[in-house]
Amino acid sequence: MKNKFVKWLSLPYAVWSIAFIIIPLLMVFYFGFTDKTGKPTLANIMSISLPVHFKSLLIALLLSLISTIICLLLSYPLAMILSSMNKDNNKLMILIFVLPMWMNFLLRTLAWQTLLENEGVINTILRSLHLPALKIINTPYAIVFGMIYNFLPFMVLPIYNVLCKIDKNLLNAARDLGANEVQTFFKVTLPLSVPGIISGITMVFVPALTTFVISDLLGGSKILLIGNVIEQEFTLNSNWNLGSGLSIVLMLFIVISMIITAVFDKDGEGSAL
């Protein structure tokens, strides 16, 4: 009786998943593998080899990789500091760190546009100090800044979650056996935190690879990422077939990331707080 009741409770979620996940995915695959007349074709998938599409994919991969590496370098020390703090204190620190995520993604990106533009806040302060202005807006640097700011919490939280689960007795045992702090870190802490690192890398790299809003606002539409190309095919050119085909190519990167995460984080240790 209880199992039947639970099944009925899951019905709204099942309907939601079918309507807004499964059906849209089936539509993407249908349009991706057909032409405008409905005939089967691989031309939409193979169009990724066109110079303009391949270049946008390479730029997206490069900027996403750079952003992910910087997020990792910034996040790991911060996660270590948070995990070593008293629980009452680190809750407030985590709240302060996560608080900007409660703001709309678009507003956060627009804020960076205001900060980085030629007559923005940062350049106004620099000019008042008689320092040279920075020309960052509408460059790859601005896009990387936006990616780091928006996706940094997704790297910190999985790593912090894993570090909190590490048994302190293991660290004490390593020290008792003669290991110094550096050896303890590389021999014990770092290997045990790999699931959180892999999970964080996936959670940053995938949205950074597929984003188009950040490059639109901070890149001034001058730097086309693969996400911008797909967005334009759907909205400006109304070419759902080509947009779907390129989306399927991006899905391959997402699937690969999910497989890597499943291999290194079998128990889901780095997935949530």
C-alpha positions in Angstrom: 0.0 0.0 0.0 2.8 2.3 1.0 4.7 1.6 -2.3 1.7 2.4 -4.4 1.2 5.7 -2.5 4.9 6.6 -3.2 4.5 5.7 -6.9 1.5 8.0 -7.1 3.5 10.8 -5.5 6.2 10.4 -8.1 3.6 10.8 -10.9 3.9 14.7 -11.2 7.7 14.3 -11.5 7.3 11.7 -14.2 4.9 13.9 -16.2 7.3 16.9 -15.8 10.3 14.8 -16.9 8.5 13.5 -20.0 7.1 16.9 -21.0 10.2 19.0 -20.4 13.2 16.6 -20.7 12.4 13.6 -22.7 10.2 15.1 -25.4 12.5 18.1 -26.0 15.5 15.7 -26.3 13.6 13.6 -28.8 12.8 16.7 -30.8 16.5 17.8 -30.8 17.5 14.3 -32.1 14.7 14.4 -34.7 15.7 17.8 -36.1 19.4 17.0 -35.8 19.2 13.9 -37.9 16.8 15.2 -40.6 16.8 18.1 -43.1 14.1 20.7 -43.6 12.1 18.2 -45.7 12.2 15.6 -43.0 14.6 13.3 -44.8 17.3 11.5 -42.7 20.8 13.1 -43.0 24.1 13.5 -41.1 24.8 16.9 -42.7 23.7 18.8 -39.6 26.1 16.8 -37.4 29.0 17.0 -39.9 28.6 20.8 -40.2 30.7 21.0 -37.0 33.7 20.5 -39.4 32.9 23.8 -41.2 35.6 26.4 -40.4 33.3 28.8 -38.7 31.7 26.1 -36.5 34.9 24.3 -35.7 36.6 27.6 -34.8 33.8 28.5 -32.4 34.0 25.1 -30.8 37.8 25.3 -30.3 37.4 28.8 -28.8 34.7 27.6 -26.5 36.8 24.6 -25.4 39.8 26.8 -24.8 38.0 29.4 -22.8 36.1 26.7 -20.8 39.3 24.9 -20.1 41.1 28.1 -18.9 38.1 29.0 -16.7 37.9 25.5 -15.2 41.6 25.5 -14.3 41.5 28.9 -12.7 38.3 28.0 -10.8 40.1 24.9 -9.5 43.2 26.8 -8.4 41.1 29.3 -6.6 38.6 26.9 -5.2 40.8 24.2 -3.6 42.6 26.5 -1.1 39.2 28.2 -0.2 37.6 24.8 0.3 40.5 23.7 2.5 40.1 26.9 4.6 36.3 26.4 4.9 36.6 22.7 5.9 39.2 23.5 8.6 37.0 26.2 10.2 34.6 25.7 13.0 31.2 24.6 11.7 29.4 27.6 13.2 31.8 30.0 11.4 32.0 28.2 8.1 28.2 28.1 7.7 28.2 31.9 7.6 31.2 32.0 5.2 29.5 29.5 2.9 26.3 31.6 3.0 28.1 34.7 2.0 29.9 32.8 -0.8 26.7 31.2 -2.1 24.5 34.4 -1.7 25.3 35.8 -5.2 24.0 32.6 -6.7 20.5 33.5 -5.5 20.6 36.5 -7.9 19.6 36.0 -11.5 22.4 34.7 -13.7 21.7 37.5 -16.3 21.9 40.2 -13.7 25.2 38.9 -12.4 26.6 39.0 -15.9 25.3 42.5 -16.5 27.0 43.6 -13.3 30.3 42.5 -14.7 29.6 44.3 -17.9 29.1 47.5 -15.9 32.3 46.9 -14.0 34.5 46.1 -17.1 33.2 48.4 -19.8 35.5 51.3 -21.0 33.6 53.9 -19.0 32.7 51.4 -16.2 33.4 51.4 -12.5 36.8 49.9 -12.6 38.2 52.3 -15.3 36.6 55.2 -13.5 38.5 54.3 -10.3 41.7 53.8 -12.3 41.4 57.2 -14.0 40.8 58.9 -10.7 44.0 57.4 -9.4 45.8 58.5 -12.7 46.3 55.0 -13.8 45.9 53.6 -17.3 42.4 52.3 -18.1 41.9 48.6 -18.8 40.5 47.5 -22.2 39.0 44.2 -21.1 35.4 44.4 -22.3 34.6 42.6 -25.6 37.7 40.4 -25.3 38.2 36.8 -24.3 39.5 37.9 -20.9 36.1 39.4 -20.1 34.4 36.2 -21.0 36.8 34.2 -18.8 36.2 36.7 -15.9 32.4 36.1 -16.3 32.7 32.4 -16.4 34.9 32.3 -13.3 32.6 34.5 -11.4 29.4 32.7 -12.3 30.7 29.1 -12.0 33.2 29.4 -9.2 30.8 28.2 -6.5 30.1 25.0 -8.5 33.8 24.2 -8.0 34.1 25.1 -4.4 31.1 23.3 -3.0 31.9 19.7 -4.3 35.5 20.0 -3.1 34.5 21.4 0.2 32.0 18.6 0.6 34.6 15.9 0.0 37.2 17.6 2.3 34.7 17.7 5.1 34.2 13.9 4.8 37.9 13.1 5.1 38.5 11.3 8.5 40.9 13.6 10.5 42.4 10.4 12.0 43.9 9.6 8.6 45.7 13.0 8.6 46.9 12.5 12.1 48.1 9.0 11.4 50.1 10.3 8.4 51.8 12.9 10.6 52.5 10.4 13.3 54.2 8.2 10.7 56.6 11.1 9.9 54.9 12.8 7.0 55.1 16.6 6.9 52.3 18.9 5.9 53.2 18.8 2.2 53.5 15.0 2.1 50.3 14.6 4.0 48.5 16.8 1.5 49.8 15.0 -1.6 49.7 11.5 -0.2 46.4 11.7 1.7 44.3 14.8 1.3 44.6 15.3 -2.5 43.9 11.6 -3.5 40.9 11.5 -1.2 39.5 14.7 -2.7 39.7 13.5 -6.3 35.9 12.8 -6.5 35.1 16.4 -5.5 37.7 17.8 -7.9 36.3 15.7 -10.8 32.7 16.7 -9.9 33.7 20.3 -9.7 35.5 20.2 -13.0 32.4 18.7 -14.7 30.0 21.3 -13.1 32.2 24.2 -14.3 33.4 22.9 -17.7 30.0 21.8 -19.1 28.1 25.1 -18.5 31.1 27.1 -19.5 31.3 25.2 -22.8 27.6 25.6 -23.6 27.1 29.2 -22.4 26.2 32.0 -24.8 24.9 34.8 -22.5 28.3 35.6 -21.1 30.0 35.8 -24.5 27.1 37.9 -25.8 27.3 40.5 -23.0 31.0 40.5 -22.1 32.3 39.6 -25.5 30.0 42.1 -27.3 28.9 39.4 -29.8 32.4 39.8 -31.4 33.6 36.4 -30.1 31.4 33.5 -31.2 31.4 30.4 -29.0 29.6 27.3 -30.1 26.8 28.2 -27.8 26.3 31.5 -29.6 26.3 29.7 -33.0 23.6 27.3 -31.8 21.5 30.1 -30.3 21.7 32.1 -33.5 20.6 29.1 -35.6 17.5 28.7 -33.5 16.6 32.3 -33.0 17.9 34.4 -35.9 18.1 31.9 -38.7 15.2 29.6 -37.6 17.3 26.7 -38.7 16.3 24.1 -36.1 17.9 21.3 -38.0 21.4 22.8 -38.0 21.0 24.1 -34.4 19.9 20.7 -33.2 22.8 18.9 -35.0 25.3 21.2 -33.4 23.6 20.7 -30.0 24.0 16.9 -30.4 27.8 17.4 -30.9 27.9 19.3 -27.6 25.9 16.6 -25.9 28.8 14.2 -26.7 31.1 16.4 -24.5 28.4 16.4 -21.7 28.1 12.6 -21.9 31.9 12.2 -21.8 32.0 14.5 -18.7 29.3 12.4 -17.0 31.2 9.2 -17.7 34.4 10.6 -16.2 32.5 11.8 -13.2 30.8 8.3 -12.7 34.2 6.6 -12.9 36.0 8.9 -10.4 33.0 9.6 -8.1 31.2 6.3 -7.9 29.7 7.0 -4.5 28.6 10.6 -5.4 30.7 12.1 -2.6 31.3 15.3 -4.5 27.8 15.8 -5.8 26.2 17.8 -3.0 26.6 19.3 0.4 
